């Protein structure tokens, strides 16, 4: 602890210094006989406690205290006033100037040593508390960084998992266009061999191939854009989010015998403040979960017609998006765990258990929404609630 004693009585300063040195060798004590010197000293050195004489010539203790209150470095230094004035006359102004205590003159050395010892203990405990707080703060920062890193890893793994779904969807989307191109090329070759080819026919086949290639190019752009992160929140149309996602997967889902139905009031506006691409990932993750459930249920029940029903409703305050399937529902013992990271009822090769966790994070953390899951009739329903704009 650094103790500063300020008094114009040099004999008194020597007595105090000797007593403090003997009682507390760990304390660094500095004595000054002038208020102006004390102000300069405090600006250039660390001071933990000040013993300050109230009545000094030139610059009084009250003035010194007032000046100390006006600088950032010194305004919180605790002051013990030493005064010959009665406490009643001094208290009101003294405590307002940062005083934590007072001692009357003539000084009782034993009392002074006891007071200094008390404040030494308080200051040491305060320093320990500050160290503990700093350590705790660093721990919190590390945990936040760790959680942020884990979140980024989960997002990366989720996108990798979704990429598998996308590759499957691309394969189905491309199958028909590639067949058209192959058929057109065979048709072109056959007509050339039969000498039936003319310029008009070449242009017709070429136009058909070009149109198909443009469709393939658009598919690539659609899937590439799907993985781009939205830079900032914007006005997002939930209807467009759902329709775009259906467009990405409908060929694949049709090939798997799954029909997607989307019901909403076309005259209504379903706008929220959000991130378009991230919301498409939410819908796709739920679609992927429903597809797996329907296919597994179809194996158990020999054959069923798969169906995903999407409904969009709104009231004065909220927009509610429901995505329900007929995949047999979720086992009741697992339904409370489906949003947990790495929880999955699938084999490791079939899923990572991250998709629905990220779905919940995107809805609740980034869109201030709410997502719930429940079993209804012959399948599971995911209900997402957003605040209407």
N, C-alpha and C positions, 0 to 999 in steps of 0.2 A: 504494500500500500504506500502511496505517495501522500504525505501529510504536509500541508503548507500552513505555517503559523505567521500571522500578520499582527504586529503590535509596535507602537512607537517606543515602548519601554524595553530597552535592550537588556536590562538585568532580568526582566521577566522572561524574555526570549531564551536567555541562557539556562534559566531554571527549567523551563519547559523542555528544551532540547535535551538536557541532561536526564531528566526524569523519563522522557519517552525512549531515549536511547537505552537506558538501563532496563526498562520494563518490556520494550518491544524492539529488539535488535533487528528484526525483519522489516521494520518500517523505515522508509527513506523520508527523513524530515528536513524541511527547508524553512528557515526563518527569515523574514523580511520586516524592516521597520518603516516601510513606506507603502501607501496604497497604490501609487503609480507603478512602483517596481513590481508589486504583486500582480497588477493587471497585465504587465508585459510578460512576467514569468508564466502566468497561466496560459497565455496565448502560444507560448513556445514549448511548454512542457506538459506532461500528463500529471494531473492532480486529482486524487481520489477524495480528499476531505480537506476543508479549510477551517482553521480556528481564527476568527476574525474579530479584532477589537472594534467596538462600535465607535468610540470617541478617539479619533486621531487628528492631528493638525493637518492642514492642507487638504487632504482627501480623506473624508470620514469613511468608516466601515460601511455605513448605509449607502454612500455613493459608490464605493467599490462594488458592493453587492448589486446595485442597480446596473452598473456597467457590465458586470459579469453576466447578468440576465439577458443582455442584448447581443451576445454572440453565440453562434451555434456550438462552438467548441466548449464554452464554459457555462452555458446556462443551466446545465443539469448537475453541476458540482455541488454536493451537499455542504452547507455552511453551518458551523456552530459559532454563534455570536458570543463574545466575551464582553460583558457590560457591567458598569457600576450603576446603571439606571435600573429602576424597578421594572420587573417583568410587565406589569400592567401598562406602563408608559411605552414599552418597546414592542410588545408582542404583535400588535395589529400590523405594524409595518414590517417587522422583522420576518415573520412567517411568510408574508407576501413576497419577500425578496429571496426566497430559497432557503431560509433558515430551517434546519431540522431540529435544532436544540439551542440552548443558551446556558451560559455559566456566569455566575456573578463574581465580580471582583470584591475583595481580594480572593485570589485563587486558592482553592483547596486542592493541593497536588494529587492527593489520593482520589478525590472526586474526578479530576481531569483525567487521570490514568484510567479510571473505571469507564469513563465516557469514551475515551479513545479506544479502549479494548472492545467496548460494545460495538462501535462503528467499524472497527477492524473485522470483527466477526461477521457483521452484516455485509460489508463490502466483499469479503472473501466468499461468503455464501452466494452473493449476487453474481460474482465472477464464475463460480462453479455452475450456477444456474444458466448463465449466458453460454458457457461452454457446452453444457448439456443441450441447450436449445439449438446451438449451432450444429452439434453432432446430429441431433434429431432432424433438423432441417436438411442437412446433407443426406441423411438416410432417406428422408421423404423424397428429395430430388432424385436420388439414385433409384428408388422404387418407381417414381414416375417415369424416369428414363427407361427403366427395365420394362414397365408396363407398356410404354409407348413402343419399345422395340418388339415386345411380344405381339402387340396389336398389329404392327407393320408386318411381322412375320405371318400372322394369321391371315391378314388381307392378301399377302402374296400367295400363301397356300390356297386360299379360297379362290383367287383368280386362276391359279394353276388347275384347281379342281374343275372350275367352271369351263376352262379351256377344253377339257375333255368333252363336256356337253356340247360345246360349240363345234368341235371337230366332227362329232357325230351329226350335228345339225347341218354342217356344211356338206358332209358326204351325201346326205339325203337331198339337200337343195340342189346339188350339182348333178345328181344322177340323171335326171330327166334332160337338162340342157346338154350334157355331154352325149347322151343318146341321140339327141336331135342333131348335134354337130356330126357325130359319126354316121348317122343315117344320110345326112345331106352330102357328106363326102363320098359315101358309097354310091348314092344316086348320081353324083357328078361323074364319078369314074365309070359307072355302068353306061350312062348316056354317051360318054366320050367313046367308049369301046363300040357302041352300036351306031356311032356316027349320027346321033340324034341331038347333039349339043349345038346350041346357037347362042348368040350374045344375050338375048333376052333371058334364056334359061340360066345362063351363067350368072347374070345380074340378080335373078330371083333367088337362086341358091345362096349366092354370096350375101345378099341382104338378110336372108334367114339366119345365116351363120353369124353375121355381124350383130344382129339383134340379140341372139342368144349369148354371144360373147359379152355384150354390154350388160346383160342380166347377171352373168357370172362376175363381172367386175363390180357391179353394184353389191352383190352378195359379199364380196371381199371387203368393200368399204363399210358395209353395215356391221359386219363382225369385228372389223378393226376398230371402228368407232365405239363399239360396245365396251372395249377395255380401257378406253381413255377416261381419266378421272376428270370430273367437272371442276373447272377452276373456281367458280364462285356460285353462290346461291342465286337462282333466278326463278321467275314465274314458270312453274312446270304444270303442264296439262296431264293429269293422271290417265285420262283416256288415251292420249298419244303414247304414254309410257307402256300401257298394257297392249295396245294394238301393235306397236313396234316389236315388243317382245314376242307376241303371238306370231307375227310375220317371220321372225327369226327361226321359230321352232315348228311351225305348223306342218311343214312337209315331213319332218322327222317324226312328229307325234302321230300324224296320219298313217305313216308307215307302220307304227306300233299299235295301230287300232285305237288311238285316243282322240276323241273329239273335244275341241275347246269351244266353249260357248261364253260369250261376253254380253252381259245385260246391263244397260244403263239408259238413262233418259237423255236422248240426243239434244233436247232443248236446254238442258242444264249445263252449267260450267263447273268443272271439277279442277280448280286451280289451287296449287299450294306453293309456298316458298321452299324450294329444294334443289336437289342435284339430279339432273335428268338421268345420266348414265348409271349412277349408283342406285336409283330407284328401279331402273330396268334390271339391274343385277338382283335386287330384292325379288322381283316377280319371277325372274328366271330360276333363282334358287328354289322358290316354292314349286314352280313347275317341275323342276328336276326331281324334287322330293315326291311329288304326286305321281310322276311317271314311274319311278321305281316302285312305289306302293301299289300302283295299278298292275304293273307287270308281275309283281310277286303274288298279288291276290288272284290274278288270272291263272297262274300256275296252280295255286291251291284249288281253285274252283273250275278247273279245266279251261273255261273260256268265258270272259265277260266283255261287254263293250265298255271300253274305258271312257271316262268323261271327266272333264274339269270345267266346273261352272264358276265363272267370275261375275260378281255383282258389285256395282258401284252405286252408293247412295249418299245423300247428304241431308243435313238438317241446318239449322241456323248457325251452328258453331263448328260442326265437324264434317269431314268426308270419311266414309267407311268403305274400305275395299275388302271384299271377302273372296277368298279363293278356296273352293271346296272340291274334293275329288270323291270317287267311289272306289278307293283303293283299300277299303276294309278298316280304315282307322288306325290309330296308334294304340299300342298296348297301354292300358291304364297305368301300369307301374313305370312306364317310360315317359309318359306325356309331360311330366314336370321337368324332364331333363333334356328335351329336344333342342333347347336353345343353349345348352352348356357347350363350351368349346371341347372338341374332340369326342363328343358323345355321338355314337352311331350304332345302329342295330345291324348295319351292313357288314359284309366282310371287308377287311382292310383294302382289298383290291378294288372294291366298289365305291368307297367314299372315305373322306377324311374326317367327317363330323364337324366341319368348320362352316359350311354353307349357311345353316340356320342361325348359328351364333353371329356371323357377320350380318345376316339379314336383320336380326334384332338390333345389332349395334347401329346399322345404317338408319333404321327406322327411328330408334329411340334417342340415340346420341346426336345424330346429324339432322334429324327432322322433327325432334321434339314430339314424336308420335308414340303410339302404343301398339304392340303386336301381341295377340293371344292365339292359342291353338286349342281346339276342342274336337271331340268326336261327335258327328251328327249323322244320323241314319246309317249309311253304308260306307262312310269315309271320314276323312279329317277335314277340318276347316281352319284356315288361317285368316284371322280378322285383324286388319290394320286400320287404325284410326289416325287421321291427320287433322290438324286445325285448319279450318277453311280460311282463305285469305279475306 
